[in-house]
Amino acid sequence: MGLRFTLAITGATGSAFGVALLRRMSASPAVEEVALLISPTGRRCLLDETGLAPKDLAAFAKVSLRDERDLGADISSGSYRHDGMAILPCSAGALGRIAAGTSESLVSRAADVCLKERRPLVLCLRETPLNRIHLENMLRAQGAGAVIMPLMPSFYTAPKTLDDLYDTFATRVLDQLGLREEDPRRWGN
């Protein structure tokens, strides 16, 4: 049985980073399934920033789109076996709901399940500047077991295109989820 992951795209700018991660996950021979969640505002950002709609992402191999309002979905239960979740990009609002432990949407419920089951949860916050509430929510989520990985691309790889930035960041997120893939852009390669 291959790896199963959940990816959520929320309503912060930077949805192209989430698309790059989804492409990498769906192309990986080690991945069996990616449960994809897109918040209502995430849908808007996705369309505005990439020209893609959720159905376009659902067409990727191994991707199954979940209804963000379906709190009874498989990924809302601790008994559903999967290998971790990334929220990329993660809005400050989604971070706040996760840090507070509220589960009014499938994104926040699936994240809560990852924390309670001690599965990897990678929150790629996309917000600037940060206020005290954002910082406290990051600390609260990290203290509960989440990896806080602000959407800060690296430049030591001398990226030539935006896709280079997206893919390098996706490699780092995959590492946090335990899916270590070869990437010629790694430091020291």
KABELUR-V938475 format. One record per residue. N is the residue number from 1. SS is DSSP state (alpha for helix, beta for strand, coil for the rest). PHI is phi in whole degrees, -180 to 180 (none if undefined). BURIAL is b if it has 24 or more other ideal C-beta (glycine too) atoms within 12 Angstrom, else e. Layout:
n=[N:N]
ss=[SS:SS]
phi=[PHI:PHI]
burial=[BURIAL:BURIAL]
//
This chain:
n=[1:2:3:4:5:6:7:8:9:10:11:12:13:14:15:16:17:18:19:20:21:22:23:24:25:26:27:28:29:30:31:32:33:34:35:36:37:38:39:40:41:42:43:44:45:46:47:48:49:50:51:52:53:54:55:56:57:58:59:60:61:62:63:64:65:66:67:68:69:70:71:72:73:74:75:76:77:78:79:80:81:82:83:84:85:86:87:88:89:90:91:92:93:94:95:96:97:98:99:100:101:102:103:104:105:106:107:108:109:110:111:112:113:114:115:116:117:118:119:120:121:122:123:124:125:126:127:128:129:130:131:132:133:134:135:136:137:138:139:140:141:142:143:144:145:146:147:148:149:150:151:152:153:154:155:156:157:158:159:160:161:162:163:164:165:166:167:168:169:170:171:172:173:174:175:176:177:178:179:180:181:182:183:184:185:186:187:188:189]
ss=[coil:coil:beta:beta:beta:beta:beta:beta:beta:coil:coil:coil:coil:coil:alpha:alpha:alpha:alpha:alpha:alpha:alpha:alpha:alpha:alpha:alpha:alpha:alpha:coil:coil:coil:beta:beta:beta:beta:beta:beta:beta:beta:coil:alpha:alpha:alpha:alpha:alpha:alpha:alpha:alpha:alpha:alpha:alpha:coil:coil:coil:alpha:alpha:alpha:alpha:alpha:coil:coil:coil:coil:beta:beta:beta:coil:coil:coil:coil:coil:coil:coil:coil:alpha:alpha:alpha:coil:coil:coil:coil:coil:coil:coil:coil:beta:beta:beta:beta:beta:beta:coil:alpha:alpha:alpha:alpha:alpha:alpha:alpha:alpha:alpha:coil:coil:coil:coil:coil:alpha:alpha:alpha:alpha:alpha:alpha:alpha:alpha:alpha:alpha:alpha:coil:coil:coil:coil:beta:beta:beta:beta:beta:coil:coil:coil:coil:coil:coil:alpha:alpha:alpha:alpha:alpha:alpha:alpha:alpha:alpha:alpha:alpha:alpha:coil:coil:coil:beta:beta:coil:coil:coil:coil:coil:coil:coil:coil:coil:coil:coil:coil:coil:alpha:alpha:alpha:alpha:alpha:alpha:alpha:alpha:alpha:alpha:alpha:alpha:alpha:alpha:alpha:coil:coil:coil:coil:coil:coil:coil:coil:coil:coil:coil:coil:coil]
phi=[none:-80:-76:-127:-128:-117:-126:-116:-114:-107:-81:-112:-66:113:-62:-63:-66:-64:-63:-62:-64:-61:-60:-65:-63:-70:-87:-75:-66:-80:-97:-92:-152:-125:-82:-108:-120:-134:-69:-55:-72:-62:-61:-65:-62:-57:-67:-63:-91:-124:77:-101:-110:-53:-63:-66:-76:-66:-80:-64:-59:71:-98:-125:-80:-105:-79:-60:-90:-86:-72:-98:-65:-53:-73:-88:-114:-66:-80:-77:-85:-153:-108:142:-140:-125:-116:-146:-80:-108:-74:-63:-66:-63:-57:-61:-66:-67:-63:-85:77:-84:-133:-86:-135:-68:-61:-70:-69:-62:-66:-61:-63:-59:-65:-70:-93:61:-98:-59:-133:-111:-106:-99:-63:-128:-157:-163:-71:-96:-101:-60:-63:-59:-63:-66:-66:-63:-64:-63:-66:-65:-63:-84:121:-76:-93:-96:-130:-54:-72:-125:-68:-97:-118:-67:-85:53:-60:-96:-136:-63:-59:-62:-64:-61:-68:-63:-66:-59:-59:-65:-67:-58:-58:-66:-86:88:-105:-91:-111:-71:-150:-63:-85:-63:-60:88:-85]
burial=[e:e:b:b:b:b:b:b:b:b:b:b:b:b:b:b:b:b:b:b:b:b:b:b:b:b:e:b:e:e:b:e:b:b:b:b:b:b:b:e:b:b:b:e:b:b:e:e:b:b:e:b:e:b:e:e:b:b:e:b:e:b:b:b:b:b:b:b:e:e:e:e:b:b:b:b:e:e:e:e:e:b:b:b:b:b:b:b:b:b:b:b:b:b:b:b:b:b:b:e:e:e:b:e:b:b:b:b:b:b:b:b:b:b:b:e:b:e:b:b:b:b:b:b:b:b:b:e:e:e:e:e:e:b:e:e:b:b:e:e:b:e:e:b:b:b:b:b:b:b:b:e:b:e:e:e:b:e:e:e:e:e:e:e:b:b:b:b:b:b:b:b:b:b:b:b:b:e:b:e:b:e:b:e:b:e:e:e:e]
//
